């Protein structure tokens, strides 16, 4: 039999161990760009197995004015532990004082691709002139409000000299909806978005990336928020994104790795 005082000490020690274990396991809230959506589930599952922490993921485009856009959500005060988005979007949030990173790492490079609904003829996008002709011939064109769509609408179409001709038949796919979803549903005939995002939709065929002369590579960066509830756990997750396991998953989703 354990004496009463000794029993109290044993129970207290067990309680302390239980509390310590609970403190070590934390839920990390991550707001990420859709660019990373194809690899996130695999990365998150492995991180949770290795650390005991859990990840709660939400995502939105890195730019735009819809309620789902990451910039809108951060500016409105939505709490996050880790923010993953295109670097220029994060830079704007930092300059505006809306987000303060404690640690920041570049984790992926994304390119823009072109896709059509599965079963449709594949258009020619092998050269700048071919892309121009394909865009002019398409009955309707879809692109996101995120980084790729912003580039297409404000830079690429002007560069091709067809902005006025294409504008009336262009549709901006807002919020969390992928361009591939609009393609598969027949809402648009031709879709342009980050390659990793187009690859998520089984109902489309990815034609390929834009030609180099028209391409816009987006650098994806991950940062620990100064308001993170558990800075140590959040920092550990950001570091995990550069491990061999995570980088392989990132590459398999259609992304490249930044030079380190």
Wavefront OBJ file of the C-alpha trace (Angstrom):
o trace
v 0.000 0.000 0.000
v 1.249 3.516 -0.843
v 1.032 5.931 2.065
v -1.326 8.899 1.666
v 1.422 11.565 1.310
v 3.377 9.368 -1.097
v 0.243 8.677 -3.119
v -0.337 12.427 -3.470
v 3.225 12.882 -4.737
v 2.795 10.097 -7.300
v -0.485 11.571 -8.560
v 1.052 15.030 -8.737
v 4.002 13.693 -10.734
v 1.700 11.882 -13.152
v -0.341 15.042 -13.569
v 2.784 17.054 -14.303
v 3.892 14.529 -16.919
v 0.466 14.628 -18.531
v 0.531 18.423 -18.656
v 4.042 18.385 -20.077
v 2.954 15.992 -22.824
v -0.012 18.206 -23.636
v 2.252 21.230 -23.809
v 4.527 19.483 -26.260
v 1.653 18.626 -28.598
v 0.143 21.712 -30.140
v -2.245 22.559 -32.955
v -0.565 24.774 -35.545
v -2.835 26.941 -37.672
v -1.462 27.321 -41.203
v -2.777 29.677 -43.869
v -1.300 28.645 -47.202
v -1.457 29.489 -50.873
v -3.234 26.996 -53.120
v 0.110 26.495 -54.864
v 1.079 24.186 -51.984
v -2.251 22.374 -51.708
v -1.118 19.387 -53.763
v 1.704 18.526 -51.362
v 0.328 19.816 -48.071
v -1.652 16.765 -46.945
v 1.320 14.448 -47.390
v 3.713 16.844 -45.660
v 1.282 17.487 -42.804
v 0.685 13.781 -42.150
v 4.414 13.050 -41.886
v 5.053 16.087 -39.680
v 2.255 15.046 -37.333
v 3.608 11.496 -37.114
v 7.106 12.713 -36.299
v 6.236 15.470 -33.820
v 2.854 14.759 -32.268
v 1.720 18.245 -33.243
v -1.370 18.691 -35.391
v -1.837 21.045 -38.323
v -5.017 22.883 -39.201
v -4.768 24.114 -42.786
v -6.747 26.784 -44.546
v -5.880 28.248 -47.909
v -6.525 31.178 -50.179
v -4.988 33.055 -53.095
v -1.930 35.206 -52.322
v -3.530 38.294 -53.875
v -6.993 39.571 -54.688
v -9.893 41.126 -52.838
v -12.197 38.170 -52.197
v -12.872 37.247 -48.554
v -10.803 34.059 -49.022
v -7.662 35.890 -50.209
v -4.787 35.587 -47.749
v -4.006 39.305 -47.781
v -7.615 40.177 -46.951
v -7.720 37.650 -44.115
v -4.433 38.747 -42.555
v -5.388 42.428 -42.810
v -8.701 41.651 -41.083
v -6.810 40.139 -38.160
v -7.329 36.415 -38.734
v -4.915 34.614 -36.372
v -2.359 32.279 -37.964
v 0.736 30.553 -36.650
v 2.359 29.972 -40.036
v 1.711 31.920 -43.232
v 2.684 30.439 -46.613
v 2.208 32.597 -49.691
v 3.899 34.145 -52.712
v 6.787 36.302 -51.468
v 5.593 39.582 -52.993
v 2.232 39.251 -51.279
v 3.904 38.608 -47.944
v 6.259 41.546 -48.505
v 3.244 43.832 -48.923
v 1.733 42.602 -45.659
v 5.022 43.165 -43.844
v 5.488 46.669 -45.270
v 1.961 47.555 -44.232
v 2.528 46.323 -40.694
v -0.115 43.619 -40.950
v 2.262 40.684 -40.499
v 5.533 40.338 -38.595
v 7.578 37.198 -39.365
v 9.815 35.711 -36.694
v 11.405 33.340 -39.176
v 11.004 33.034 -42.927
v 12.096 30.416 -45.468
v 11.593 30.128 -49.218
v 10.099 26.708 -49.918
v 9.027 26.426 -53.584
v 9.003 27.980 -57.037
v 5.860 27.792 -59.131
v 5.291 28.282 -62.859
v 2.119 29.082 -64.773
v 0.533 26.460 -66.990
v -2.293 26.089 -69.481
v -5.058 23.489 -69.359
v -8.255 22.432 -71.121
v -11.159 20.208 -70.162
v -10.310 16.531 -70.477
v -11.111 15.209 -73.941
v -10.730 18.563 -75.688
v -8.069 19.169 -78.383
v -4.773 20.444 -77.011
v -3.956 23.959 -78.180
v -0.519 25.039 -79.347
v 1.392 26.945 -76.658
v 4.882 26.169 -77.909
v 5.843 29.761 -78.685
v 4.849 33.315 -77.892
v 3.018 33.644 -81.195
v 1.264 30.309 -80.658
v 0.009 31.423 -77.235
v -1.246 34.688 -78.744
v -3.199 32.805 -81.433
v -4.548 30.300 -78.917
v -5.832 33.026 -76.597
v -7.451 34.902 -79.479
v -9.105 31.718 -80.766
v -10.461 30.584 -77.390
v -14.145 31.300 -76.788
v -13.535 31.895 -73.074
v -10.498 32.093 -70.785
v -10.217 31.616 -67.049
v -7.503 32.636 -64.603
v -7.373 33.117 -60.841
v -7.351 36.272 -58.773
v -4.076 35.055 -57.247
v -0.497 35.741 -58.286
v -0.727 33.998 -61.670
v -3.974 35.685 -62.663
v -2.709 39.085 -61.585
v 0.351 38.645 -63.802
v -1.711 37.403 -66.759
v -4.217 40.268 -66.615
v -1.795 43.113 -65.860
v 1.391 42.052 -67.668
v 1.183 39.105 -70.049
v -1.847 40.115 -72.101
v -0.404 43.609 -72.573
v 2.923 42.060 -73.573
v 1.098 40.011 -76.210
v -0.805 43.089 -77.378
v -4.214 41.430 -77.032
v -5.529 42.748 -73.700
v -8.518 44.536 -75.251
v -9.480 41.574 -77.426
v -9.234 39.042 -74.603
v -10.821 41.066 -71.771
v -14.483 40.531 -72.790
v -14.116 36.740 -72.777
v -11.949 36.454 -69.653
v -13.287 35.229 -66.327
v -11.510 35.712 -63.010
v -11.983 32.651 -60.792
v -12.334 34.046 -57.280
v -11.369 32.776 -53.860
v -10.696 29.111 -53.168
v -12.136 27.868 -56.449
v -9.482 26.490 -58.788
v -9.360 27.342 -62.480
v -9.372 23.596 -63.159
v -12.788 23.306 -61.513
v -14.186 25.953 -63.854
v -12.649 24.133 -66.831
v -14.062 20.764 -65.814
v -17.496 22.314 -65.317
v -17.427 23.866 -68.782
v -17.471 27.427 -67.455
v -14.396 28.365 -69.505
v -12.698 26.777 -72.518
v -9.078 27.591 -71.689
v -7.523 27.895 -68.239
v -4.289 29.410 -66.962
v -3.035 28.955 -63.406
v -0.092 27.679 -61.408
v 0.839 24.217 -62.699
v 0.589 22.610 -59.246
v -2.979 23.881 -58.912
v -4.082 22.793 -62.385
v -2.797 19.294 -61.612
v -5.247 18.963 -58.705
v -8.283 18.695 -60.986
v -8.784 15.233 -62.563
v -11.255 16.596 -65.100
v -8.684 18.615 -67.043
v -5.641 18.000 -69.214
v -2.601 20.133 -68.479
v -1.183 21.211 -71.832
v 2.077 22.426 -70.299
v 3.835 25.505 -68.962
v 3.842 28.863 -70.702
v 6.877 29.514 -72.924
v 9.869 30.941 -71.070
v 9.432 34.364 -72.697
v 5.950 34.627 -71.149
v 6.565 32.692 -67.967
v 6.296 34.178 -64.494
v 7.878 32.156 -61.696
v 6.435 32.760 -58.238
v 8.555 32.245 -55.144
v 6.589 30.680 -52.293
v 7.747 31.597 -48.807
v 6.740 30.322 -45.355
v 6.959 32.373 -42.161
v 6.320 31.990 -38.453
v 3.989 34.715 -37.206
v 5.059 36.895 -34.291
v 1.587 36.128 -32.903
v 2.018 32.331 -33.101
v 0.575 30.568 -30.067
v 3.484 28.132 -29.920
v 6.479 29.680 -31.642
v 8.634 26.585 -31.138
v 6.096 24.266 -32.807
v 5.464 26.711 -35.656
v 9.203 27.140 -36.217
v 9.619 23.387 -36.301
v 6.995 23.081 -39.035
v 8.577 25.790 -41.201
v 11.927 24.021 -40.840
v 10.264 20.725 -41.790
v 9.260 22.202 -45.140
v 12.919 22.087 -46.213
v 13.576 18.470 -45.162
v 14.175 15.797 -47.838
v 10.725 14.288 -47.224
v 8.919 17.607 -47.688
v 10.972 18.794 -50.649
v 10.313 15.527 -52.489
v 6.564 15.971 -51.940
v 6.795 19.571 -53.131
v 8.595 18.562 -56.318
v 6.166 15.701 -56.980
v 3.267 18.187 -56.872
v 4.687 20.088 -59.856
v 6.848 22.677 -58.112
v 10.560 23.433 -58.208
v 12.818 24.141 -55.247
v 14.469 27.511 -54.595
v 18.253 27.788 -54.650
v 19.622 27.550 -51.136
l 1 2 3 4 5 6 7 8 9 10 11 12 13 14 15 16 17 18 19 20 21 22 23 24 25 26 27 28 29 30 31 32 33 34 35 36 37 38 39 40 41 42 43 44 45 46 47 48 49 50 51 52 53 54 55 56 57 58 59 60 61 62 63 64 65 66 67 68 69 70 71 72 73 74 75 76 77 78 79 80 81 82 83 84 85 86 87 88 89 90 91 92 93 94 95 96 97 98 99 100 101 102 103 104 105 106 107 108 109 110 111 112 113 114 115 116 117 118 119 120 121 122 123 124 125 126 127 128 129 130 131 132 133 134 135 136 137 138 139 140 141 142 143 144 145 146 147 148 149 150 151 152 153 154 155 156 157 158 159 160 161 162 163 164 165 166 167 168 169 170 171 172 173 174 175 176 177 178 179 180 181 182 183 184 185 186 187 188 189 190 191 192 193 194 195 196 197 198 199 200 201 202 203 204 205 206 207 208 209 210 211 212 213 214 215 216 217 218 219 220 221 222 223 224 225 226 227 228 229 230 231 232 233 234 235 236 237 238 239 240 241 242 243 244 245 246 247 248 249 250 251 252 253 254 255 256 257 258 259 260
